[in-house]
């Protein structure tokens, strides 16, 4: 038995773990004494490891057969028996075909005809190389990753208002808070270890918890106030709080005068948003809105934590601008226990964004349209001319694939066929490509229409750095060897780059990290040797030996002039509301046992045994009114598609709402969701659309996935 110190591969909390290995196989995982968790682990971190040895694991490169069925948005491939669609190939054959075809498209149709998706579960080094490959090899900025579908609205608002898209305080800083305001986030499900710190703060220090969320949650029992507001009315609710703080003189005048701008515009604008006027809109009594505002504003230290319930909206950027205004009005930022924390979803979504895996920004969030930044990276990368125009976002890439403007896509670890809003549209785009290369650990839904599938290494099989939601850069260490002919992702990316004409010769992750330090000023002081010694260093850390800044915005904001900006926001009417035909509101999210699109957790024996089948959650009164018994199949239908799942009675869901996780491939809820985009962040409205609920249906057959759920669960090796 050997023990390897590394980091959990699931959420953004970034818990350190000890992996117990015997005969090159993981047998158990325990929590370690890391800065984010102090030995704590959730059910996914403790039991979600055996997917790496699932019998459906990709172990050899695959190439699409010439006699394969035609590509189609409705094509389904059994991952246990894909041989009517794919054949095995050698690495040289697969890489030559993958890279050669992408190069041919670039040279004949132009750089804009190619695009790439990186992965927020990959390491910083992998994210860095993917965006560099697209920019220097493909020749454009058409590169994105799943931050577009989680906190894109938060990043847009934070960069505009504060000059930085990262959190100001670590999650554990709630232990220093008198008040925690939790907006659009359910950490007991999505970030359980983060939720444990909130519970500790309440139990040990009397911290008051205010929750604003359309669903009740486990933490609601401990909350001082839970405002179960009407979905999609975030701006109305937070503006009412802003009105109260200004109207009752609860503002921090000195902070506003010295460290902000735009207050007068906000003061004029907010007059139309009194709690009395907003109460009928958001569904929260005016006195409750006022109490929440007073409690937040008058405490010695208040922290706001928000999640994708706020950002996954066609006005997600406005939701976050309003949240930021609360902190600027009261000076509740830049101090222990006082700050802003958009809690990150994936384990390395912060790091992937830091690395420039974005269509609008190089590493360190330098705009691709800034000539000085362009010159810096041309010199660093030794290339002649980088594209000076913003690239397409993930949803725009799919649109361009549907209409033929994008002809080739390289996907490393993402699964847009499951995660995109209106996922059938994403599948149609992937099916319409001339050439699709997918690099992954399983034959995902996005790989069904691939021309080449490259078997990638799982988290436990490689070494690299990962940046958690607290901005802590941590070293993930290899615990086991890849099976079969699987290669590590850095090797695959580099081999593709060589076939695109790039002369890359990185010796390993430490070599790539050395270049990252030159590209990312906030990480310039972090050395690989220090990470090997200490395992974790927080950025900003600009000089070697610096401890790093756990709390930012202490004296100034990294905007021009150093001041935070108030941006007044109006209520924006959604383009789709419930009506007589689609009378319910569809809410989406995660469940405790499964992660994101389920690629890993639904192939983990313990986790899948606990929550094996697709379920949708309705309140008991709605089930009774519809004549549906809990456990029966129900069909959900929107203006885009329909699926069937099993009904679950859930008193946390308000009447008129339906909640469904998006991890079930046999009932993919993102076939239903609304693709309308936030105009600035280009994030879809994944959390709000009209839906019809009816009794009956076949859960295994609605989306054509019959039998695959069973195949994915059989024979799991522990």
N, C-alpha and C positions, 0 to 999 in steps of 0.2 A: 504494500500500500504506500502510495506517495501522496502528498498534499501540495496543491498549487494555489498560490494566492493570486486572485484575479478579481474581476468585477462582474456583477450580474448583467445579462444581456437584454433585459426587458425594458423597464421604464426609465425615465430621465432622472430618477432619484440617484441612481448610480451606487447601489449598495456594494460594498466590498464583500467578497466571499472566499471561502476555502473549498476547493474542489478536491474530493477524495477519489483517487484513481487507482485501479487495480487491473493488471493485464491490459493496459492501454484502453481501459473503459471506465467512464465515470460511474461510480456506484452511489455517491451521495454528494450533497452540497450543503455547507453550513455558513451561517453569517460570520463575517470577520469584523474586527474593530475598525471600520472605516469612518471617515469624517461625516458621511451622510447617514450611516445606519447604526454604528456602535453595536454590531452583532445581530441586528434585527434583519429579518427576511420575511417576505410575503410568500404566499403559496406558490406563485410562479417561480420566484427565485429559488425556493427550496426543492420543488418537485419538477420543474419544467426543463429538465436537462436531457432526457433520453430520446428526444426527437432526432438527435444526431446519429443514432443507430437504427432509425426506422428502416424497414426493408424497402421502402419506396425512395430512399435517398438516392440522388443522382451520383453515380460513381464513374461514368465515362461520358465523354462528349457525344452529343446526338446531332444528327443532320436530318433535315426533313426528307422523306422519301420522295422520289419523283412521281410515284403512283399514289401519294397520299391524298386523302380527301381534300377538296378545295378549302382554302382558308375561308373562315366565316366567323361572324360575331357569335353564332350559336354553336360553333364546334366545341365538342367536349372530348377530352382525351383521358382515358383511364391511366393514372400515374403508375398503377401496378402492371399495366399491359399496354404500353404505348407503341407497339411495334407495327401497327398498321399505319402509323403516321411518321415515326422516326426510326432511324437505324443508328447503330453505334459507329463511331469514327475514332480515328487516332487524333491526338492533340494537334499535330501538325496539319492534318487535313482540315479539322474544324477551324483552327485559327486562321489558316490561309483563306478558307472560304469566307469566314466572318469578316476578317480585316480586309481581304481583297475586294469583297463586294461593297463594303462601306466606302473604301477608297475609290472604287469605280463610280459610285453614285456621286461622291464629292467632286470628282474630276470631270464628270459629264453633265451633272445637273447643278453644281455649285454648292458651296458650303452650307447655305441655308436649307438645303434639302435633307440634312442630317440633324439628329438630335440625340441627346443622352439623358438617361435618368440615373442618378446616383442613389445611395442608400444611407438612411439615417441609422441603420443598425450596423453598418460597417465602421471601420476605424477612421480616425482623422486622416491617417496616411492614405487610405483607400479613397476617401472623399476628395482629398487634395489631388490625387492623380487622375480621378475621373474628370473633374472639372478642367484640369490641365490638358487632358487628352482631347476633350471636346473643343476647347479654345484653340489649342495649337495644332491638333491633328485633324479634327473635323473642320475647323476654320470659322466657327461662329460662337455665339453665347447661348445657343439653344440647349441649356442644361438646367436641370431642376431636380428637386427631391421632395420628400413628403412633408417638409415644412410648409409647402404650398397648401397642404390640406389640413394643417393643424394650427400653427401660430403665425401665419403670414400676416394676418390683420394686426396682431400684436407687434410684430417687427416693424411694420409700416408706421404705426402710431408712435411707438417708442423712439424710432429714429427721427421722426418729425418733431416730436415734442421734447425729447431728452437728448437726442444725439447718439444713443446706444440702444441696440435691440436686445440686450441681455438683462438678466435679473439684477436688482440692486442689492438684495440680501439673500443669504442662503435660507432654505426651508427651516432649518433648525433654529433660526433667529426668532421664530414664533415663541420660543421659551423666554424671550426678552420683551414680548409684546403684552400690552394690557388688553388690546382688541385685535382680533383677526377677522377680516372681512373676506369671505370666500364667495367668489362669483363664478357661476357657470362651471364649477368643478366638483367632482365627486371623488376626493382622494382616497376614501376608504376602499373604493373599487379600483381606481386607476393608479393610485400611488399610495399603497397601504402603509408603507414605512413613514412617508410624509404625514399621513393622517395620525400615526402614532405620536409624533411630536406635538401635533395640535392637541391630542387627548392629554398628553403629559402637561402641556401648558395650562389647560383648563383645570386638571385635577391638582396640580402642584402649586400653581401660581394664581389661580382664579381668573385666568384670561377669559374675556368674553368673546364668544364666537358668534358672528353674524353671517348667516348664509343667505345668498340670493340665488335661487335656482328653481326652475319649473318643476323639478322632482324633489320629493323628500329623500333623505339619505340616512345612512346609519349615524352620521355625525349630527343629524338634526336633533336627536335625543339629548345631546349635550349643548345645543346652541342656546344662546341668550335670545336670539330672534332667528326664525327661518322665514324669509319672504319668498313664498312659493308663487312667483309672479307668472303672468301669462307669457307663453313663449313668444320670442321675437320682440319683446318690449323693453329690452335692456336700457336703451337710451332714455326712455321715459322714466324708468325707475331711478337711474343714477342722476339724471338731470334734476329730479325732484330732491334728491339728497344735496346736490350742489346748491339748489335754490335755498334750502333750509340753512345750510352753512353760511351762505352770504347774508340771507335775510335776518338771521339771528345773531349776526356779528361773531361767528365762531371761526372766522378766518385768521390766519397767521399773517398779520399785516407786514411785519418786518421781513418775513420770508418772501412774501409776494413782491415787496418793494425791491429787495436786493437780489432776488434770484429767479425772477420770472418776468415774462412779458406777455402782453395780450389780455391782461385781467379786465381792463375796461370793456373790451369787446364781449368777453364772457359775461360780465355783469349786466350789460344791456340785453344780451341774448336770452339770459336765463329767466327774465321776468315772465315769460310765457309758460314756465314750467313749474308752477307751484305744486306742492303735494296734492292739494285739492283738485287741481286740473289733471294731474297725472294718475291719480288713484283709479279712476274708471278705466284707464287705458291699460295699466300694468296689473290691475287687480289686487293691489295692496292698499289697505286703509292709509289715509293721509297721516294719521298719528303714528302709525308704525314706521312709515317712511321718515318722519321727523325724528323719532326715537333712534332709528338706525344712524341717521346723519349726526345727531348730537353725540351718540356714543362713540362713533368713529372719530369725530373731530376733537373731542375734549380729552381723549386719553393721552397719557404721556408718550405712548408709542403704539402706533397702529400699523399693521401689515395688511396689504391686499394681495391675495393669491387668486388668480383666475386661470381658467382652462379653456378648452375648446368649445364649451357651451357659449362662451363670449365671442370667440374669434371665428368659428365656422358659421359665418353669416354673410349675407350680401352687404351688411353694414357693420361687419366685424371691426374694421378700423375705427369707426365712430364709437362703437362700444368701448374700445380700449382708450380712445382719446378722453372719453368721459371718466373712466377709471383713473387715468393719469391726473386729470384735473382735480379729483378729490385729494390726491396726495399733495399736489402743488398748492392748493388752497389752504391747506392746514399745516404745511411744512412737515408732513409725515413721511419723510424720505431722507436717506443719507445718515441715519442713526441706527444703533442697535435696536432691533425690534420694530423699526419704522421703515417701510419701504414698499417696493412693488416686485411681485414675483409671478410672471407668467409661467406656470409650472409646465415643464417640457414633457412631451409624450414619450418619444422613442429614446433609447439609451444614449444615442449620439446625435440627436437632431440639433442640439446646440453646437456641437463640434462640426457637423457637416455644414452648417450655415457659416460658422467661423472660417471654414476652409474655402468659402466661395462657391459652394455647390448651388449657385443661384444664377438666374439669367441676367440679373442687373448688377451684380457685384463680384469683384475679385475677392480673394482672401482679405480678411481684415475689413470687410464691408466697404471697400473702395469702389466707387462707381465705375462701371465699364465705360461710361461716357466722359470720364474725367481724363483729359490728355496726360496729366502728370502721372496718374495711376497707370494708364496704358503704357507709358514709357517705362515706368518702374518694372512692370511685369514682362514687357518685351526684353528688357535687359536681363532680368532674373532668369527667364526661360530661354533666352538665346534665340528668339524668333524675330522675324522681320516686321510683321504687322498684325496686330490683334484687331479683331472686329470692334469698331468704336460704337456700335449700336447695341441696345439691350436685346437679349434673346427672347424666345418664347417661353412662357411659363408652362407648367405641366399640362394644364387643361388646354392651353392654346396649341401645344404640340400635338395633342390628340385631335383637335379640330383640324389642324393642318395636315395630319395624316389622313383624316377622313376625306378631305377635299383634294388630296394629292400633292400639296406643296411640300410636305415632308415625306420622303420616300424610304428613309432608312433610320432605324432607332436602335440604340444600344441600351439595354436595361440591366443595371447591376443591382440586384437585390430588391427592387421595387415590384409592386403587384397592382398596377393601375386597373387591371380588369376586375379587381375586387374593391379597391380603395377609392376610385374616382366616383364622383356623383354621376348619376345616370350611366352606370357602368356598362350598359349595353353599347352606348356610344363609344366608350373607350375600347371595347372589344372590337367594334367595327373599324375603328381607326387602326388598331394593331393588325387586323386582318387585311387591311387595304395596302399595307406597306409592301414595297418591293423586297425589302430585306429587314428582318428583325433578328437581333442577337440578344439572347437572354442568358444572364449569368446568375445562377441561383443554386440553392441546395436541394430543392424539390422541383418537380414539374408543376409549376404554379399555373393558375388560370391564364396569366399573361403569357406563359410559354406555349400554350396550345397552338398558337399561330406563328411560332418562331420558325426561322429557317435554320438557326444554329442554337443549341442549348449547351452552355459551358458549365460543368459541375463545379460549384464553388465550395469553399471551406466554411464550416460553421464557426461560430464565435469561439468555441473552446479549442479550435484547431490552429489558432494563429495568435501572434503577438502584435499589439498596437496600442495606441492611445485613444481614449474616449473622454469626452467632456460632458459632464452631467449638467443638470438644470441649475446647479449652484455655481457654474463656471469652473468647476474643479476638473483639471486634466488628470486622468488616472491611467495607470498602465494595466492593460489586460494582458495576461501571460498565457501562452499556449499550454494546455493541459494534456491533450491527447493528439495523436497523429490522424491526418485525414485518411479515410478509407479508400480502397481501390485506387483509381487513377485520378482522384480529386487533387486539384492544385490550389494553392493559396491565392487569394484574390489579387494581392499585389503582383504576383507573377503573371496572372492572366491579363490584368490591365496593361502591364508593361509589354507583354507579347503582342497584344492588339496594337499598342502604340507603335511598335517596331514595324508592324505590317501596314500601318498608316504612313510610314516614312519617317518616324521619329527615332532618334538615336538615344534611347533611354538605357541607362545602366545603373539603376539603383541596386545596391547590394542587399537591402532589407529595410524594415520599417525605421530603424534608427537613421539610416541615410536619408530617407524621405523626410523624417522629422527635422533633421538639420536644415533642410530647405524651407520647411514650414516656418521655422524660427525667423528666417529672412523675409518671409511673406506676411507674417502675422505679428505686428509690433507688440500686441498685448501678450504674446507668448515668447518673445525674444529672450527673456531671462530664464526660461525653463529648459534645462538640458536633459538629454536622455539618461545620463548618468544619475542625475538627481531623482528622476522618476524611478529608476531601478532601485535607488536607495530608499526613497520616501514613499513611493507608489502614487502620491497625489500632491498636486500643486495647483493653487487657484490662480486664475488670471483675473485682472491684469497683473503681469509679472514681467516688467520691461527690461530689467537688468539682472544678470546672474547674481544669486544670493538674496534677492528681494524675497520677502515672505509671501508676496501677493496680497491683493486687496479683497478681503471677503465682503466688505461693504463699499459700494461705489456711490458717487454723487455726493460725497461728504461736503465738499466746498464749492463745487461747480458742476455744471453739466457739459458734456463734450459737444456742445453746439457752438456755432459762431456767437461770440459774446459771452458764452458760459451760462446762459440763462435758459430755464425751462419755458416752454411755450404752451399757453392755453389755446385750445382750438375748439370753438363753440360747435356743437353738433345738433342737428335737427332730427326729428323723427322721420324716417324714410319708410314709405309705404312698401311692403314686400310685393313682389310681382305675382305672388301666388298665396292666396289665403284659403282656408277651408270654406266649402260651400255645401249646397244641398247634395251634390254628387259625391264629393269627397269631404265628409263632415268632420273627420278627426284630424288632429295634428300629429305628424310623425316625428318623433325624436329618435336620434341614434347615438350610440356610444359603445362602451365596452362592458364586459362582465369581469368579475374578479378572476375567474379561472382561465380566461382566454385572452390572447393578446392580438390586437390589430386584426389582420385578415386571417388569423388562425393557422398560418403556415407552420409555425413551430408548436404552439400549444395543443392544437388538435391532433398532433402526432406525438404527444406526451401522454403516457399511459394514465398516470394519476389524474392529471388535469382533465383529460377527455372523459374519464370515467365519472368524474363529479358532474360535469356539464356537457353531455354528449350530443344533445339534439337541439335544433334551431327552435328558439322560443321568442315570443313577443309578449310584452308586459302590458296589461290593461288593468284598470282599477276594478274591483269586484262589482261595483254598481253598473259599470258599462257592460261587463260580461253578462250580467243578469238581464239588462235591458235588451241585449242582442240575442239572448237565448243560447248563449255559449257556455259550456261547462269547462272549467279549467282543465287543461290537459288535452282538450280536443283540438284538431287542426282548424286553423282559420286562414283565410286568404286576405292579404293586404294588397291593395291596388291603388296606384297613383296615376297621374296623367301620362306616365312614361312606361310602366310595366307592372307586373304583379308577381307575388311570391306567396308561398304557403309555409306556415310555421305552426308550432304548438302554442296554444294560449296559456299564459301564466297569470294568475291573479296576483296583483301587486298594489297594495294600498299606498305605496309611495308615489304612484303615478296619478296625476290629477284626472278628473273626469274630462273626457273629450280629447285625451292624449293617448298615444301609443308609443311605447319605447321598444326598440329592438337593437341588439348588438349587431355589428357588421362583420363578425368573424365566421359566419356560416356560409360556405361555398354552395351548399345545396339549397340555401334560401338567402341569397346575397341581397341584403337590404339596400345596398347602393345601386341596385338596378332601379330602385324607386325614387332616389333622392333628387333634389332640385339642383341642376347645374348652374343656376344663375350666379354670377360672380360679383364679389366686391369689386367696384370699379378700379380701386387702387391696388389692393393686395392680390387680386385675381384668385381669391379663395372662394370655393362654391358654398352655397347655402345648405350645408349638409344637415343642419339641425332643425329645419323648418320646411314643411310642405303639407298639403292636404292629402289625406289618405282615406280610402273606404275599407271598412272591415266587414267581412262576411264569414259565416260558418262554412266549414268544409274545405276540401282540397287535399292534394297529395304532396306532402313535404318533400318526398324524394324525387318527384317527377316534374314539379312546376318549372324548374330551370334546366331540366334535362340532365341532372347530375345523378340519376338513379344508380345506386350501387357503389358510387365512388366514396361516399362517407364510410361505408363498411370497409372498403378496400384500404382506405387510409388508416384505419384503426387496427386492422388485423396484424398479428405477428410482431407487435412492438417489442423490441429487445430492451431489457432493463439492465 
